[in-house]
Amino acid sequence: QETLSFVLERVYRLSPRISSELINRDKPSSQANSARNKLVIAMLRHEREKNLRFDKFPPGKAIYLAMLRSSRLHVQEKGKWCFRGPTSNSEQDDPCNFHGVWQRIDTFLDTTEKAPKSLIELNKVLFAPPYGIKAGVLPILFVAMILANQDELAIYQNNLYKPRLTEEMLEHFIKRPDEFSFQRFRIAGLKSSLFKEYAKALFADGETRDLLGIVRPIANFIAELPDYTQKTSRALSEPSQGVRDAFKLSKSPVALLFEEIPKALGYELKEKENDDAAVTGLSQALTESLRELKYCFAGLKNEMYRLCAQGPILIKTSPCRS
């Protein structure tokens, strides 16, 4: 037994230590799967809160403490709780030995910068030595990774870009991870002047964010528009319709920011053109379009109020026929 333990420790030297028999299995029970599903939803809803706002001690909290809290994948930084990877591989900083696994996932994400990839490609690697990750653990680990990298990680569902991760998407990801792919984006090498124009339009401080930090606020704004604004073509200018529709149809945040939105606003960017000159005024044009989208439905209601205030409308009807 001692010899076998010694051999296994050598073979699976990068395997995390997870003190939870409930989830650390290849085939978790239905109770464990239910607890895991509640945990990943809590990770999305309550990332910024201590213990993910779990009350008392349900099974989901037990898994959280054993896998995410004790490993310090969920930590408090600058007064806020967040997910992040291990800062080092020392016993003190990484008591559960997640450093090796996280580093392998990070290496995989580096390969996605040119084209999105499915995490399914990573499964066999993590199941095998020297990692030995159990199937029950993997979805939680992947969700922690997604949240830790959310500012630079684009999500695609059935090859369609999704600006934000929703609970419905998360539940579907657990069941059908093969329908999702991910791509890492970094600012280096991108048109910095275009970023500055977007930052001026979206943020009071004008500070340049990362690529997804620029996309996400506009995407959230578009997604929350009333149904009338989402569908009308009569009450919106062509540029505003173009900005709205670009978010619905886009398959890539890069294409969205550097091609589709500028084109909708009347800007044709060329590789050899001076960036500063080419994008001058884009900030104002985008601001005007977002303002038009914001007040479109309010304008419809005001028009209805005006018509109603003019008095009763007489409608000529035909006599009833028996």
Disulfide bonds with the S-S distance in Angstrom:
none
